[in-house]
Amino acid sequence: MFDQMIVSCTRKHRRNPWAYFISMTIQILVIGVMILVPLLYTEALPTQAFVSWVAAPPPPPPPPPPPAPKVAPRVVKKVSLMEAGKLRAPSKIPERIAIIREEEMPNMPGVVGGVPGGIASGQDALEFMVAGARAVQVGTATFVKPSAAVRIVDEIRNYCAGKKIERVEQLVGTLQAG
């Protein structure tokens, strides 16, 4: 069936070397002209297309931040001895009971801190000191009247002289609850 399609030929075709040379020369000239014309006449080139081709694309966005670490919620069991407004007996009785003793504050001479703010008069300063403050700070009152601190000290001196108190430290913590 396919035997008729096969053409057998014993003669070998030989290519002409001049045809090969002329074809190659024409192709080189055409490619050379295609390269040289845009280089010689640059104003004829489409500049907008050239700029978009040469311009670098914007950098990629930064990577997203890492996810926050997952913290397991801490469950705190509330233990209440109140039930329906009444105190109930504990379900578990502790084996040992530790006695917590508060040590007495050492008597430290000098100023150990103070009460900032709210001091506008000698009366205010004396009230804080009787409640236990070892020192008071006068701030905002000096903005209103720069001589407020001197006036407050004079009021404290007059009070102590009237009550025959020798040292202001004798007032600290003398508040009586009741």
C-alpha positions as CSV (number, residue, x, y, z in Angstrom):
1,M,0.0,0.0,0.0
2,F,2.7,2.5,0.9
3,D,5.1,1.2,-1.6
4,Q,4.0,3.6,-4.2
5,M,4.8,6.6,-2.0
6,I,8.4,5.9,-1.6
7,V,10.5,7.5,-4.3
8,S,13.8,6.0,-4.7
9,C,16.5,8.1,-6.3
10,T,20.1,7.1,-6.8
11,R,21.3,10.5,-7.8
12,K,22.5,12.8,-5.0
13,H,21.6,16.5,-5.2
14,R,24.5,18.8,-4.7
15,R,23.9,22.3,-3.3
16,N,25.5,25.3,-5.0
17,P,28.0,26.9,-2.7
18,W,27.5,30.4,-4.2
19,A,23.8,30.3,-3.4
20,Y,24.6,29.5,0.2
21,F,27.1,32.4,0.4
22,I,24.8,34.9,-1.2
23,S,21.9,33.9,1.0
24,M,24.0,34.2,4.2
25,T,25.3,37.6,3.1
26,I,21.9,39.0,2.5
27,Q,20.6,37.7,5.9
28,I,23.6,39.3,7.7
29,L,23.0,42.7,5.9
30,V,19.3,42.7,6.8
31,I,19.9,41.9,10.4
32,G,22.7,44.5,10.6
33,V,20.4,47.2,9.2
34,M,17.7,46.3,11.6
35,I,20.1,46.7,14.5
36,L,21.8,49.9,13.3
37,V,18.7,52.0,12.2
38,P,17.3,52.3,15.8
39,L,20.7,53.1,17.2
40,L,21.3,55.9,14.6
41,Y,17.7,57.4,14.8
42,T,16.7,57.1,18.4
43,E,14.1,59.9,18.2
44,A,12.0,57.7,16.1
45,L,11.7,55.1,18.8
46,P,8.5,54.9,20.9
47,T,9.9,56.4,24.2
48,Q,6.9,55.6,26.4
49,A,7.0,51.9,25.5
50,F,10.8,51.9,25.9
51,V,10.6,53.5,29.4
52,S,8.0,51.1,30.6
53,W,10.1,48.3,29.3
54,V,13.3,49.6,31.0
55,A,11.8,50.7,34.3
56,A,12.1,48.3,37.2
57,P,8.9,47.1,38.8
58,P,8.2,48.2,42.3
59,P,9.6,46.0,45.0
60,P,7.4,43.4,46.5
61,P,5.6,44.2,49.7
62,P,7.2,43.2,53.0
63,P,6.2,39.8,54.4
64,P,3.4,39.8,56.9
65,P,4.4,39.9,60.6
66,P,4.6,36.5,62.3
67,P,1.5,35.5,64.2
68,A,1.3,36.3,67.8
69,P,2.2,33.5,70.1
70,K,-0.8,31.7,71.5
71,V,-1.0,32.0,75.2
72,A,-3.2,29.5,76.9
73,P,-5.8,31.2,79.1
74,R,-5.0,30.8,82.8
75,V,-8.0,29.4,84.6
76,V,-8.4,30.6,88.1
77,K,-10.9,28.8,90.2
78,K,-12.8,31.1,92.5
79,V,-13.5,29.7,95.8
80,S,-16.2,31.4,97.8
81,L,-17.5,30.5,101.2
82,M,-20.7,32.5,100.5
83,E,-23.8,30.7,99.3
84,A,-27.1,32.5,98.9
85,G,-25.8,35.4,101.0
86,K,-24.9,33.1,103.9
87,L,-21.5,31.9,105.0
88,R,-21.0,28.1,104.6
89,A,-18.5,25.8,106.1
90,P,-15.4,25.1,104.0
91,S,-15.3,21.8,102.2
92,K,-11.6,21.3,102.8
93,I,-9.8,22.1,106.0
94,P,-6.1,23.0,105.6
95,E,-3.5,20.8,107.3
96,R,-1.3,23.6,108.5
97,I,-1.9,27.2,109.2
98,A,0.9,29.6,108.8
99,I,0.9,32.7,111.1
100,I,1.7,35.8,109.2
101,R,3.3,38.5,111.4
102,E,3.9,42.0,110.2
103,E,7.2,43.4,111.3
104,E,7.2,46.9,112.7
105,M,8.5,49.5,110.3
106,P,11.9,50.7,111.5
107,N,11.9,54.3,112.7
108,M,13.8,55.9,109.9
109,P,15.0,59.4,110.4
110,G,14.4,62.0,107.7
111,V,12.0,62.0,104.8
112,V,11.0,58.6,103.3
113,G,8.7,59.6,100.6
114,G,5.7,61.8,100.6
115,V,2.2,62.6,99.5
116,P,2.1,64.2,96.1
117,G,-0.7,66.5,95.1
118,G,-3.6,68.1,96.8
119,I,-1.6,70.3,99.2
120,A,-2.9,73.9,98.9
121,S,-2.6,75.1,102.5
122,G,-0.9,74.3,105.8
123,Q,-4.1,72.7,107.0
124,D,-4.0,70.2,104.0
125,A,-0.4,69.3,104.8
126,L,-1.1,68.8,108.5
127,E,-4.1,66.5,107.7
128,F,-1.9,64.3,105.5
129,M,0.9,64.2,108.2
130,V,-1.6,63.3,110.9
131,A,-2.8,60.5,108.7
132,G,0.7,59.1,108.5
133,A,2.6,60.9,105.7
134,R,6.2,61.7,106.6
135,A,6.4,64.4,103.9
136,V,4.2,66.2,101.6
137,Q,4.8,67.8,98.2
138,V,3.5,71.1,97.1
139,G,3.2,71.2,93.3
140,T,0.2,72.8,91.6
141,A,-0.2,75.4,94.3
142,T,3.2,76.9,93.3
143,F,1.9,77.4,89.7
144,V,-1.0,79.4,91.0
145,K,1.1,81.4,93.5
146,P,4.9,80.8,93.5
147,S,5.2,81.7,97.2
148,A,2.7,79.0,98.2
149,A,5.4,76.7,99.7
150,V,6.7,79.4,102.0
151,R,3.1,80.2,103.1
152,I,2.4,76.5,103.8
153,V,5.6,76.2,105.9
154,D,4.6,79.3,107.9
155,E,1.1,77.9,108.6
156,I,2.6,74.6,109.9
157,R,5.0,76.6,112.1
158,N,2.2,78.7,113.5
159,Y,0.0,75.6,114.2
160,C,2.9,73.8,116.0
161,A,3.7,76.9,118.1
162,G,0.0,77.3,119.1
163,K,-0.2,73.6,120.2
164,K,3.3,73.6,121.8
165,I,4.6,70.9,119.4
166,E,8.4,71.1,119.2
167,R,9.0,68.9,116.1
168,V,6.7,68.2,113.1
169,E,7.6,64.5,113.3
170,Q,5.5,64.3,116.5
171,L,2.4,64.7,114.3
172,V,3.0,61.8,112.0
173,G,0.5,59.0,112.4
174,T,-1.3,60.5,115.4
175,L,-4.8,60.1,113.8
176,Q,-7.2,58.4,116.2
177,A,-9.8,56.2,114.7
178,G,-13.1,56.2,116.4
